[in-house]
Amino acid sequence: MQKFKSFFVFLMLVLLLSSCGEYHKVLNKGKNTEKYKLAVEMYEQGEYKKCIPLFEKLVGPYANKPQMERIQYMISDCYYQNENYSMSAYYFGKFITNYPESSKVEEAAYLAAKSHFLAAPLYTRDQEDTYEALTSYQNFIDKYPNSELIEEANADYDILNKRLERKDYEIAWQYYHREQYSAAIMAFDIFNEEHLASEFKEKALYHRFKSAYYLGMKSIMNKKEERISDAILSQRKLQNAFPESEYIPETEEMVRKLQAELLDTREQLTTISENN
């Protein structure tokens, strides 16, 4: 029995080495027709990693031939299956451009967007792929509103939007945290304009008000009146949008301080004006 097992292992090893040898022979010295045949066979068997070098060598020779449509789709899918999403996005994009009438173009459009989605980093990093994914998904949704993939496309689109919302909120909050209040106010204003229904809106209005509060209270005399008035208006916006907010008691107390400071500022400005 042990001899039989050893022979079986030996036989499998021989077959494996033979198969590898044949693969490299075709890859390096085989005719284009042999490479194409082997690449398709391996693709259909799910050996996507091995397919890629073969397909890459066929891109040039088959550039203007009918087989190129199939080659370009399969190489795109190979990169996708191997989780090389930057390359799959690139190749699916080329496929869509080159074969807009293909029966595979809808699937390719979805997978191009999905590739950008999967390549997109966390919200704390550069969001180039996120923007690419949003554009790709929007194009897909607009062009194929009745697609079977539309529900998943919409779900991914929402995830990407929330990721950008969080990044934009964190950028504004960092300005507030570093006591760069003018920059924080501008960033929170942009955030509230661009993300009207954001889950961070209440916090954004709250920290926008606090940024305006500290900026107003610490301002020089000739800017204090305008900035304090802006801070008071900012609190009203928070209260109007979220009348039951947990931040209302705190911000109302801060508004009372602002009003007292505003009154004192106006008295000082009047005195200065009269003395001049």
Kinemage of the C-alpha trace (Angstrom):
@kinemage 1
@onewidth
@group {chain A} dominant
@subgroup {mainchain}
@vectorlist {calphas} color= white
{ca met a 1} P 0.000 0.000 0.000
{ca gln a 2} L 2.825 2.391 0.886
{ca lys a 3} L 4.553 1.628 -2.434
{ca phe a 4} L 1.336 2.421 -4.303
{ca lys a 5} L 1.028 5.796 -2.521
{ca ser a 6} L 4.625 6.657 -3.305
{ca phe a 7} L 4.149 5.738 -6.966
{ca phe a 8} L 0.963 7.841 -7.126
{ca val a 9} L 2.738 10.887 -5.650
{ca phe a 10} L 5.616 10.373 -8.079
{ca leu a 11} L 3.220 10.112 -11.015
{ca met a 12} L 1.390 13.301 -10.005
{ca leu a 13} L 4.709 15.125 -9.676
{ca val a 14} L 5.763 14.003 -13.150
{ca leu a 15} L 2.439 15.159 -14.605
{ca leu a 16} L 2.714 18.504 -12.819
{ca leu a 17} L 6.247 19.126 -14.056
{ca ser a 18} L 5.231 18.083 -17.544
{ca ser a 19} L 2.295 20.479 -17.441
{ca cys a 20} L 4.491 23.343 -16.208
{ca gly a 21} L 7.054 22.565 -18.857
{ca glu a 22} L 4.404 22.642 -21.579
{ca tyr a 23} L 3.020 25.929 -20.268
{ca his a 24} L 6.426 27.666 -20.336
{ca lys a 25} L 7.207 26.192 -23.729
{ca val a 26} L 4.027 27.643 -25.229
{ca leu a 27} L 4.447 30.937 -23.356
{ca asn a 28} L 8.012 31.522 -24.521
{ca lys a 29} L 8.236 29.745 -27.870
{ca gly a 30} L 4.728 28.775 -28.918
{ca lys a 31} L 2.857 30.174 -31.883
{ca asn a 32} L 0.201 32.783 -31.249
{ca thr a 33} L -2.524 30.256 -32.062
{ca glu a 34} L -1.078 27.889 -29.431
{ca lys a 35} L -0.909 30.674 -26.863
{ca tyr a 36} L -4.496 31.663 -27.581
{ca lys a 37} L -5.750 28.080 -27.310
{ca leu a 38} L -3.898 27.449 -24.053
{ca ala a 39} L -4.943 30.789 -22.562
{ca val a 40} L -8.618 30.110 -23.270
{ca glu a 41} L -8.369 26.596 -21.836
{ca met a 42} L -6.730 27.872 -18.642
{ca tyr a 43} L -9.245 30.708 -18.357
{ca glu a 44} L -12.136 28.269 -18.567
{ca gln a 45} L -10.444 26.123 -15.897
{ca gly a 46} L -10.128 29.144 -13.609
{ca glu a 47} L -6.323 29.366 -13.750
{ca tyr a 48} L -6.488 33.117 -14.079
{ca lys a 49} L -2.985 33.945 -12.887
{ca lys a 50} L -1.365 31.805 -15.552
{ca cys a 51} L -3.644 33.215 -18.245
{ca ile a 52} L -2.407 36.771 -17.883
{ca pro a 53} L 1.131 36.363 -19.359
{ca leu a 54} L -0.348 34.471 -22.312
{ca phe a 55} L -3.033 37.076 -22.969
{ca glu a 56} L -0.533 39.915 -22.572
{ca lys a 57} L 1.560 38.421 -25.361
{ca leu a 58} L -1.498 38.209 -27.621
{ca val a 59} L -2.642 41.820 -27.266
{ca gly a 60} L -0.308 43.059 -30.006
{ca pro a 61} L -0.597 40.229 -32.556
{ca tyr a 62} L -4.408 40.086 -32.291
{ca ala a 63} L -4.984 43.859 -32.117
{ca asn a 64} L -7.179 44.070 -35.217
{ca lys a 65} L -8.552 40.539 -35.266
{ca pro a 66} L -12.011 39.300 -34.200
{ca gln a 67} L -10.513 37.317 -31.308
{ca met a 68} L -9.340 40.562 -29.681
{ca glu a 69} L -12.769 41.317 -28.222
{ca arg a 70} L -12.739 38.030 -26.337
{ca ile a 71} L -9.065 38.395 -25.369
{ca gln a 72} L -9.585 41.862 -23.943
{ca tyr a 73} L -12.594 40.783 -21.886
{ca met a 74} L -10.848 37.670 -20.555
{ca ile a 75} L -7.661 39.492 -19.566
{ca ser a 76} L -9.790 42.100 -17.768
{ca asp a 77} L -11.591 39.346 -15.893
{ca cys a 78} L -8.317 37.566 -15.086
{ca tyr a 79} L -6.982 40.680 -13.364
{ca tyr a 80} L -10.307 41.071 -11.554
{ca gln a 81} L -10.306 37.451 -10.362
{ca asn a 82} L -6.705 37.880 -9.168
{ca glu a 83} L -7.760 40.989 -7.195
{ca asn a 84} L -5.518 43.289 -9.210
{ca tyr a 85} L -8.285 45.871 -9.383
{ca ser a 86} L -6.281 48.757 -10.813
{ca met a 87} L -5.397 46.665 -13.866
{ca ser a 88} L -8.894 45.196 -14.228
{ca ala a 89} L -10.387 48.703 -14.130
{ca tyr a 90} L -7.948 49.783 -16.820
{ca tyr a 91} L -8.683 46.819 -19.111
{ca phe a 92} L -12.446 46.874 -18.585
{ca gly a 93} L -12.360 50.582 -19.418
{ca lys a 94} L -10.530 49.828 -22.648
{ca phe a 95} L -12.995 47.062 -23.457
{ca ile a 96} L -15.965 49.433 -23.035
{ca thr a 97} L -14.322 52.008 -25.314
{ca asn a 98} L -13.257 49.506 -27.969
{ca tyr a 99} L -16.390 47.326 -28.027
{ca pro a 100} L -19.418 49.487 -27.134
{ca glu a 101} L -21.754 47.128 -29.019
{ca ser a 102} L -20.466 43.946 -27.372
{ca ser a 103} L -22.887 41.660 -25.576
{ca lys a 104} L -20.450 41.848 -22.644
{ca val a 105} L -20.301 45.635 -22.417
{ca glu a 106} L -22.930 45.943 -19.648
{ca glu a 107} L -21.108 43.428 -17.471
{ca ala a 108} L -17.786 45.097 -18.281
{ca ala a 109} L -19.175 48.505 -17.296
{ca tyr a 110} L -20.290 47.133 -13.949
{ca leu a 111} L -17.002 45.321 -13.311
{ca ala a 112} L -15.003 48.434 -14.235
{ca ala a 113} L -16.922 50.362 -11.568
{ca lys a 114} L -16.593 47.475 -9.116
{ca ser a 115} L -12.834 47.366 -9.756
{ca his a 116} L -12.503 51.042 -8.858
{ca phe a 117} L -14.716 50.420 -5.816
{ca leu a 118} L -12.528 47.559 -4.589
{ca ala a 119} L -9.340 49.494 -5.327
{ca ala a 120} L -10.567 52.541 -3.409
{ca pro a 121} L -8.751 53.023 -0.087
{ca leu a 122} L -10.120 53.885 3.334
{ca tyr a 123} L -11.486 57.400 3.809
{ca thr a 124} L -8.241 58.516 5.468
{ca arg a 125} L -6.232 58.143 2.244
{ca asp a 126} L -6.291 59.661 -1.240
{ca gln a 127} L -9.693 59.133 -2.861
{ca glu a 128} L -8.841 59.133 -6.579
{ca asp a 129} L -10.230 55.617 -7.067
{ca thr a 130} L -13.307 56.562 -5.053
{ca tyr a 131} L -14.095 59.402 -7.461
{ca glu a 132} L -13.394 57.106 -10.425
{ca ala a 133} L -15.739 54.511 -8.955
{ca leu a 134} L -18.493 57.064 -8.368
{ca thr a 135} L -18.228 58.272 -11.961
{ca ser a 136} L -18.196 54.712 -13.304
{ca tyr a 137} L -21.164 53.661 -11.175
{ca gln a 138} L -23.116 56.783 -12.143
{ca asn a 139} L -22.488 56.057 -15.831
{ca phe a 140} L -23.591 52.465 -15.312
{ca ile a 141} L -26.733 53.454 -13.401
{ca asp a 142} L -27.680 56.027 -16.043
{ca lys a 143} L -27.081 53.688 -18.969
{ca tyr a 144} L -28.468 50.448 -17.505
{ca pro a 145} L -31.270 51.446 -15.099
{ca asn a 146} L -32.981 48.067 -15.555
{ca ser a 147} L -29.880 45.942 -15.115
{ca glu a 148} L -29.940 42.981 -12.749
{ca leu a 149} L -26.841 44.537 -11.173
{ca ile a 150} L -28.441 47.929 -10.487
{ca glu a 151} L -29.264 47.199 -6.828
{ca glu a 152} L -25.674 46.285 -5.990
{ca ala a 153} L -24.383 49.248 -8.014
{ca asn a 154} L -26.591 51.626 -6.025
{ca ala a 155} L -25.487 50.053 -2.738
{ca asp a 156} L -21.806 50.472 -3.606
{ca tyr a 157} L -22.457 54.036 -4.779
{ca asp a 158} L -23.981 54.879 -1.387
{ca ile a 159} L -20.996 53.355 0.426
{ca leu a 160} L -18.591 55.492 -1.605
{ca asn a 161} L -20.612 58.638 -0.955
{ca lys a 162} L -20.576 57.993 2.780
{ca arg a 163} L -16.828 57.434 2.610
{ca leu a 164} L -16.345 60.840 0.993
{ca glu a 165} L -18.722 62.447 3.482
{ca arg a 166} L -16.684 61.099 6.352
{ca lys a 167} L -13.409 62.240 4.791
{ca asp a 168} L -14.759 65.759 4.175
{ca tyr a 169} L -16.114 65.908 7.726
{ca glu a 170} L -12.815 64.721 9.211
{ca ile a 171} L -10.886 67.355 7.227
{ca ala a 172} L -13.117 70.119 8.605
{ca trp a 173} L -12.972 68.679 12.123
{ca gln a 174} L -9.165 68.581 11.998
{ca tyr a 175} L -9.102 72.324 11.305
{ca tyr a 176} L -11.359 72.803 14.319
{ca his a 177} L -9.213 70.508 16.472
{ca arg a 178} L -6.065 72.452 15.522
{ca glu a 179} L -7.866 75.723 16.383
{ca gln a 180} L -7.689 76.945 12.788
{ca tyr a 181} L -11.166 78.347 13.094
{ca ser a 182} L -11.415 80.356 9.866
{ca ala a 183} L -10.410 77.304 7.841
{ca ala a 184} L -12.778 75.119 9.878
{ca ile a 185} L -15.728 77.431 9.193
{ca met a 186} L -15.022 77.389 5.469
{ca ala a 187} L -14.598 73.601 5.431
{ca phe a 188} L -17.808 72.995 7.410
{ca asp a 189} L -19.723 75.377 5.120
{ca ile a 190} L -18.525 73.479 2.053
{ca phe a 191} L -19.384 70.184 3.734
{ca asn a 192} L -22.934 71.312 4.538
{ca glu a 193} L -23.470 72.569 0.986
{ca glu a 194} L -22.202 69.381 -0.658
{ca his a 195} L -23.687 66.809 1.749
{ca leu a 196} L -27.203 68.029 2.465
{ca ala a 197} L -28.519 64.773 3.938
{ca ser a 198} L -25.325 63.575 5.597
{ca glu a 199} L -25.370 61.612 8.833
{ca phe a 200} L -22.641 64.021 10.004
{ca lys a 201} L -24.717 67.151 9.404
{ca glu a 202} L -25.654 67.718 13.056
{ca lys a 203} L -22.047 67.420 14.207
{ca ala a 204} L -20.887 69.577 11.301
{ca leu a 205} L -23.316 72.374 12.265
{ca tyr a 206} L -22.296 72.036 15.907
{ca his a 207} L -18.566 72.284 15.239
{ca arg a 208} L -19.152 75.034 12.692
{ca phe a 209} L -20.862 77.027 15.438
{ca lys a 210} L -18.096 76.340 17.957
{ca ser a 211} L -15.469 77.378 15.400
{ca ala a 212} L -17.371 80.626 14.833
{ca tyr a 213} L -17.782 81.085 18.606
{ca tyr a 214} L -14.058 80.844 19.363
{ca leu a 215} L -13.120 82.926 16.339
{ca gly a 216} L -15.560 85.640 17.361
{ca met a 217} L -14.585 85.691 21.029
{ca lys a 218} L -10.871 85.860 20.224
{ca ser a 219} L -11.091 88.366 17.378
{ca ile a 220} L -9.599 91.823 17.292
{ca met a 221} L -12.048 94.634 17.988
{ca asn a 222} L -12.772 95.755 14.424
{ca lys a 223} L -13.726 92.184 13.368
{ca lys a 224} L -15.425 91.022 16.533
{ca glu a 225} L -18.936 92.366 15.876
{ca glu a 226} L -19.250 90.730 12.463
{ca arg a 227} L -17.822 87.405 13.641
{ca ile a 228} L -19.934 87.212 16.786
{ca ser a 229} L -23.062 87.900 14.703
{ca asp a 230} L -22.048 85.087 12.361
{ca ala a 231} L -21.592 82.730 15.320
{ca ile a 232} L -25.062 83.550 16.685
{ca leu a 233} L -26.572 82.931 13.242
{ca ser a 234} L -24.662 79.641 13.067
{ca gln a 235} L -26.274 78.442 16.300
{ca arg a 236} L -29.720 79.307 14.944
{ca lys a 237} L -29.075 77.129 11.911
{ca leu a 238} L -28.163 74.233 14.184
{ca gln a 239} L -31.269 74.765 16.315
{ca asn a 240} L -33.578 75.079 13.299
{ca ala a 241} L -32.216 71.920 11.668
{ca phe a 242} L -32.047 69.871 14.884
{ca pro a 243} L -34.346 71.395 17.522
{ca glu a 244} L -34.028 68.309 19.729
{ca ser a 245} L -30.250 68.121 19.458
{ca glu a 246} L -28.273 67.257 22.561
{ca tyr a 247} L -26.047 70.235 21.714
{ca ile a 248} L -28.788 72.854 22.135
{ca pro a 249} L -28.384 73.540 25.913
{ca glu a 250} L -24.597 73.961 25.555
{ca thr a 251} L -24.833 76.181 22.488
{ca glu a 252} L -27.605 78.354 23.986
{ca glu a 253} L -25.373 79.091 26.959
{ca met a 254} L -22.544 79.972 24.550
{ca val a 255} L -24.899 82.278 22.623
{ca arg a 256} L -25.659 84.170 25.845
{ca lys a 257} L -21.932 84.760 26.264
{ca leu a 258} L -21.694 85.878 22.657
{ca gln a 259} L -24.573 88.332 23.109
{ca ala a 260} L -22.941 89.789 26.212
{ca glu a 261} L -19.635 90.081 24.365
{ca leu a 262} L -21.382 91.665 21.393
{ca leu a 263} L -23.040 94.274 23.611
{ca asp a 264} L -19.724 95.069 25.282
{ca thr a 265} L -17.990 95.284 21.906
{ca arg a 266} L -20.551 97.740 20.536
{ca glu a 267} L -20.205 99.920 23.636
{ca gln a 268} L -16.433 99.963 23.248
{ca leu a 269} L -16.694 100.798 19.560
{ca thr a 270} L -19.113 103.626 20.340
{ca thr a 271} L -16.724 105.010 22.948
{ca ile a 272} L -13.784 104.808 20.524
{ca ser a 273} L -15.825 106.556 17.847
{ca glu a 274} L -16.903 109.342 20.188
{ca asn a 275} L -13.330 109.908 21.364
{ca asn a 276} L -12.139 110.223 17.785
